[in-house]
Amino acid sequence: MNVAEVRPGSLRFLIFAFFVALARTAAAQPPDPALLERLAHQAEAFAQVEKSASYRQETVIEELDGDGKVSSTETQVARVVNDGKTTRTVLEKCIRNGQDVTAEEQQKDHKDDVDVSISFPAFTSSPTDYTYDQVGVDPADATKVKIAFTPKKPTKETIEGTLWADTATGAVLSVGARFTKTPMFVDWAHFTVEFGAKTPLGPAMSRLDFEAKAGFLFLMRKHLRGSITMTDYQVPSERAR
């Protein structure tokens, strides 16, 4: 399996791309504007982490056959290094179907890897680009609310979905989303993400699960699923403000 198109770091959109079915119910209501403002600060913090932090990344990718059974597996361990100006991914280990192919992958030129950008919702008290609805409350904890978001002008760079937020802290706990318009040759892509990592700049992504099916006409089709786990975040002291 050649999974260069989903190598760690090559698809920066994975940081902010997440899936869950968008559900509007009769109980939907506008979220508290003050909460949206706090979420806006959280979104800014995510962007700062992406620009400033270095971290360890472990990626597991499975390719499925027509019956939904695993036909190939690849595990990659890498260090994403950010020097404040550029971000690069240093591959440390790559195991494909039980074979160590680290040296082979390290020699490859991945400059042509697919790189798709996604616009994360810009939360504001007076939203202009996205529509927000509060669609649920955690029955076990009323401070946890579920908010659905959808772009007013869908493009290939926008996403739609839902997030869980903590009204007490103003923190995003988890997000699920999908492309509002899928990129060329992508049939569908689903993503879920958790923000359990802590950094001097605030919470950061700790785990991302994804599943996607893509193909070029009827010549080549791929059904992939996998997970990316981020740990050991490091931010230089001069950038940890």
Helices and strands as residue ranges (DSSP letters): G 4-6, G 12-16, H 33-52, E 54-64, E 70-82, E 87-96, E 99-100, H 102-106, E 130-137, E 144-151, E 159-166, E 171-179, E 186-194, E 197-199, E 202-204, E 207-216, E 220-234
